[in-house]
């Protein structure tokens, strides 16, 4: 799994608040957490470039996978990508351009596009089907949950993003809905996609822009009611690449 940090974070910060290294040790997978570029660090998702340069971050992340593959034996049907915030935006772009490589992609608090000259500038249509997990809080004040919300970044909302991916993966557009018994979150799943792909959207009813279940500022994030690393890995385990 490649995990991409958010804007102004870093590989070190991301590992510290997700504790993903310990999780990968327990579950038996390799995790790579690269740094973006610029000061502060960011990524070039093309529709929104926060890298401070014109670097090709799609190619960069693919080179990270190549480098890991040169040092370890990888299951080529189980290469995954996840990102938070700006890292999620790049993850959406990579999912569209490198769908033949990644079996599934998880995007936490991301989007596929932002307003530009009276319309929305978005990622291109994917080159092939890829399973997608989207996680977003209704009370995200940084990346808007939906169009019209008061947030730092006006963008394509996550519900529209989920439908966008479901349409392009060829999923059933009637999602099944499961609500957590505590009322903290709900999961909408679009099934039946090409090559057994599916799109799943987890909505935190009280969730903010924080990474669900992360440890930051001396406390554990609890508004979502779950740990995102657990949800992401459970989704990934169920979705190997199917040709």
N, C-alpha and C positions, 0 to 999 in steps of 0.2 A: 504494500500500500504506500502510495505517495500522499503525504499530507501537506497542504499549502496553507501558510499562515495568513492572517488578515493584514490590512494596511497598518503600518507602524509597529507590527509585532516582529517576531523573528522565529527561527527554528528553535532556539533555546527557550524562548518564552512559551511557545506553543507546546513543546514537550512538557514544560513545567506545569502548565494549567490543565492539559488533557491527561497527563500521566500515561500517554499511549505507549511508551517504551515498556513499562511494566505489563501493560495489557497485551502487547505483542509477544512478550516473553511467555506469558501464561497460555496464550492461544496458539503460538507457534507460527507466526508469520513475520515477514521482514517489513519494517517501516522505514521510509526515507523521508526526512523533513528538510527540504532545501530552503535557502534564503532567497528572497526576491532581490531587487536592486533599487538603488536610489537612497535618499536620506530624507525622511524615514523610508524603510524598506516597503516596496510595493510590487505589484504585478501589472503587466500589460495585457489586459483582457480585450484589447482592440476597441471595443465599444466604449471602454473606460480605461484609460491608461494612467495608473498610479505608480509606475515604475521610475519615473524621472528620466526615461530614455525611450528609444524606439526598439528595444530589444525584442527578439522573437521568443516569448516565454513558452509558447507551445512546443517549439523545437527544443528549448532548454529542458523542459520537464521530460520530454521523450529521451533526451540524452541522459538524464538522471536514471531512467529505467534501464537504458543500455548499459550504463556504468555498473549498476547493481547486478544486472544480468551477466556481466563479464566476471564478476567476483563470486556470484552465488548461482546455484541451479534454481531457476524459477519455473513454476508451473505457468505456462503461457496462457492458459485458460483462466487464470486467477490473478490477473494484474488489475489493481484497483486504484482509484484516485478519490481524494476527499479534500475539501477546502472550506475555510470559514471566511465570510465577508468578501473582501477583495480576492482572497484565495478561492472562494466559491465561484466568483465571477469568471476567473481564469479556468476553473474546473468545468464550468458550462462550455466555455469555448473549446477546451481540449476534448470534451466529450463529443462535440460536433465535428471536430477535425480529425480526431484519432480514435474514432469509435471501433475500428478494427483491432486496436491494441487493448483497450480497457474494457473489462467485462462489465463493470458497474462503476458508477460515479455518485458520490454524495456531496451535496451542496448545502451548507449551513449558513443561513442569513445572506443569501446571494440573490442574483437576478440575471436575466438574459439580455437586458437592454435598458437604455436610459433615453430621456427625451433629447432630440437633436433637430433643430431647425423645423419645429412644428410637427415632427413625427418621432417615432422611436427607432433608435439605432440599436440593432440586436445582433446576436451571433447568427452565423449562417445555418441553413438546414444541415442536419447531420449527414455524414456520408454513409452511415449505416445505423442499425438499431443498437441501442445501449440502455441497460437498465439504470434508472435514475432514482435516487433517494433525495428528497428535499425536506429540510427542516427549517421552520421559521416561527418566530414569536409574533403574536398579534400586536404586541406593544413595543415592537422594534422601532426605536426613534432614530436609527442611523440609516438602515436600508428599509424602505417602506414595505409594509406587509401587502398593501394594495394601492392602486392608483388613488390619489387624493388624500392619502394619509399624511399627517404632519410628520416629516422625517427629514433628516439631513440630505438623503439621496432620494429624489423622485425617480421612479423606475417601474418596469413591468412587474406587477405584483406576483407573489409566489403561486397563487391559485391559477392565474393565467399562464404562468411558467409551467406548472404541472400539466395543464391541458395542452400546451404547445408541444411538450415532449411526448405526451400520450398520443397525440395525433401523428407525430412523425415516427413513433415506434410502432404504429398500427395497433394500439391498444383499444380495448373496449372503453368508450368515452363515458360510460356510466360507472363511476367509482363506487367501490364498496367502502362503507364508513364504519370504523370501529372507534368507540369512545372509551377512554380509560375510566376505570371504576371510580377513581378519585376526582374526575372531572378536570384534571390538569391539561390533558391533551387529547387530540383525536387523530386518527390515521385514515387517510383516504388513499385507496389503492386502485390503480388502473391496470387491469390484467389483460392477458391474451395478446401481447405484442409479438412482433416478428422475432423469430429465434428465441422464443420463450422469455422475452424481455417484459418488464413491467415498470411502472412509475409509481412511486409511493411518496405521499406528502404527509409529514407529521407537523401538526399545528399546535404550538404551545399557547394556550388561552391567555396566560399571564406572562408569557415569555417575552424577553427583551432581546437586545442584540448580543448578549453574552452566549458563549458556547455552553450548551446544556450540560449541567453536571460538572462543570469545570471548577478547579480550585484557584481562586484569585482573591487578592486583597484580604487574605486571611480567612476566607470563608468558601463554602461550597455553593455553587449556583443551584437553586432549588425551585425556581419559578416554573420550569418546564415539567418537572416531575419525573425526569429520567436522565440517564447519562448518554450523551450523544455518541461517544465511542462505542458503547455497547450496542446501541441501535444500528450504527453504521456497520459494525462487524457482523452482526446478525444478518443484515441485509446482504452484505457481500458474500457471506458463506452460502446463501441460498441462490446466488446468481453467478455461476461460472459462465464463461463465454461459450455460447452454442453457435456453431457454424451452420 
